[in-house]
Amino acid sequence: MQYHWLQQKPLNKKLIVFFGGWSFDFRPFECIPSFEYDVLMFYDYNSLEIPCQIPEGYEQYILLAWSMGVFIAYLLKDKLPYFHKKIAVNGTPYPIDNEKGIPLKTFDLTLKYAQIGLKKKFYENVFSDSILLEKYLSNPVQRLIENRVNELIYLNNIIKNSRLEYDEKFYDKAIIGSNDKIIPVKNQINMWKNIADIIDCGHFPFYNFKSWDEICS
């Protein structure tokens, strides 16, 4: 696992701990401003060792987990601080699941063709339209494709060997993109039921918000 401070200002008293999705790094998120929050991002799940200590002393801690990060954050919950609010974005604690995540057949095909898909098709599906895709391509992920493929292999093994039982009180709010092409919307609704807000976006919703502050509100 790797980490990166997307925002860090001396006077901020609130911290967002952000777990990104599979195959991403910090670069596509650098353009998103933050006003009241520092933002610490974790990504690259080729291991599950948290690579830095989350600082103490903030008045408020927010957990924001996106896509595969929803599963990872829950898996590591005992190693994380107390959060005043925990938000799942286009993801579930059951990333490979025919009813509450990515269907097994779809995931296996993604894994089989990951090398090819990461060159173009996967990111075309992540973004809901060409304008958002072009914005991503102006500052895309820089991780090697081999690294991202290995990450998915590692995650596949972790998920399929996990006996995770989800505590329904963990996440307080879920955001679901109505045009998500990665995780079926109906499966996300099956998972989150009464805590979900459905918004008009694709799997990557972050360019639809003006700031990290807006996402957390």
N, C-alpha and C positions, 0 to 999 in steps of 0.2 A: 504494500500500500504506500501511496505517496500523499503529500499534503502541500497546500499552497494557500497563503493568505490573499484572498481576493480583495479584501478591504481591511485596513488596520489603521485607526486614527487614535491619537493619544487620549482624546476626551470622550470617546464612545464608551458607554456603560452597558451596552447590550451586545450579545454575541450570537450569530447564527453559525451553527455547526452544520455544514452542508455535505451530505454524502451523494456524490455524483453517480451517474449510470455507467454501465459497461461500455468500454471502448473510449470513453471521454477523458480529457484532461481539463486543466483550468482555462485554457486559452479562449474557448468560445464564450466564456462567462465574464471575461475581463471588461467588456463594454457595458455591463450592467452596473449602474451606480448604487451607492448605499449612503444614507444620510445619518441615521441613528445607530446603525449596526456595523460592527466588525463582522467579517465573513471568513471563516476558516473552512476550506474545502478538503475533503478526502476523496481519493480516486485511485484507480489502478489496483484492482483486487487480485493481484497475483500472489498476495499473501494477506492474512487477516491480522497482522501485527500493526497496531496503531502506531504511526511513526513519530508522533510528538505528543507531548503532554498538553491537554486542553487547559488554558490558563484559568486560574481562579480569580475571583474578585469582581466579576461582572455582576451587575444587578439583575440581569435577565438573560437566560439562555434559551435559544430556540433551536429545535432540531428540524432541519429541512432535508428530507430524503427523497431522491428522485430515482425512478425506474429500479434498476437492480440495487441501488442504494437503500431502498426501503427494506429489503431483505437483510442487507449487510448491517444496517444500523440496528435493526431489531436483534440480529444474531449477537451483536457486540454490546447490547444494552447494559450489561452488568459492568462494563468497563468505561461507561460514559457518565457524565455528570447528571445531576437532576435538571430536567428541562421544564420550563414554565409552559411550553407549548411544543407539540410534536406534530409535524405536518408530513403526510405522504403525498407525493406528486407522481401521478401516472406510474404507479407500481404497487405491489402487494408483498406481504411477507411470504407468499407462496409463488415464487417466480416461475416455476414449472408446474402448472396445474391446469387441468382441462376445464375447471369451473371457476377458479379464482386467480388465474395467472395466464402465462403463455401456454397454450396447449402443447402437450408433449411432442406431437408430430411436428409442429411449427418450430419448436425450439431445436429439435434434432436436425431439422433441415438448415436452420440458421447456423448451427455448429458445423455441420458437414460442409457448407459452402461459405464459411466465415471469411476465408482468405479472399474470395472473389467479391463477396458482398460488401466488405469494408472498403473496397476501392471506389464504390459509388452507390450501389443500390440501397444499402442499409441506411445511409444518411438521407437519401431521397425519401425513404419511408418515415424517417424520424421527424422530418419537417413537413408541415401541412401544405406549404406552397413554395413556389420557386423564389419568391422574394425573400422569405426567411432562410431558404437554403443558400441563397447568394450571400446573405449576411453572415451565415456560418462560414462559408467558404472564404470570406475576407480575413478570417482568423481561425482556421480549422485546427483540429487535433493534430499534434505533432508526434505522438507516440508511434513507434514502428508497428506495422501491421502484424508482424510475428508476435510482438508483445501483447497486442489486443486479442489475437487468436488464442494464445496461451492463457490469457485471463479467462476467456470463456470456457476453455477446457477445465481449468481449475475450479471455476464457479460451478460448472456442471457436476463435478465430483462432490463438491461441498453440498450442493443442494440435494443431490440424490442420496447422499449418506446422512442427511440431516433428519432428525426426528422432531423438528420444530413444532411446538404447539403454541399458537398465537394467543396472547393475552389481549382480549378485546378492549381493554382500558388503556393500552399503550399509546397508540396514535389518537390524537384528539380530532384531527381534521384530515380529509383526503381531497385532493384536487384531481379531477379526471378530465382529460381532453376529449371532447366529443368526436374528434377526428383522429384519435390515436390508432395508428396502423401497426403498432408493435404489440401492445397488450390489448386484447379485445375489450371494448368498453363495457359490454355486458358482464364480463368476468370481473372487472374492477367494481362494478356496481354490486355484484354478488358478494364481493369481499367487504365493501365499506358501507353499504346500505344507508343508514341514517346520518352518517357523518360526512358524506360526499357533497362537494360542490362541482357541478359539471359546467365547464367553460368551453368556449369556442376556440379550440386550438388543437394542434397535433400532439405527438408524443413529447416533443420539446416545447414547453410553454413559455420559456423564460423571456423570449423576445416579445411576448405579448404584454409584458409588464414594464412599467417605467423604472422600477427600482426593486431592490431586495426588500425594502420597507413595504412596498405595495404587496408583494407576494405574501409576506408574513401577516398582513392585515386581512 
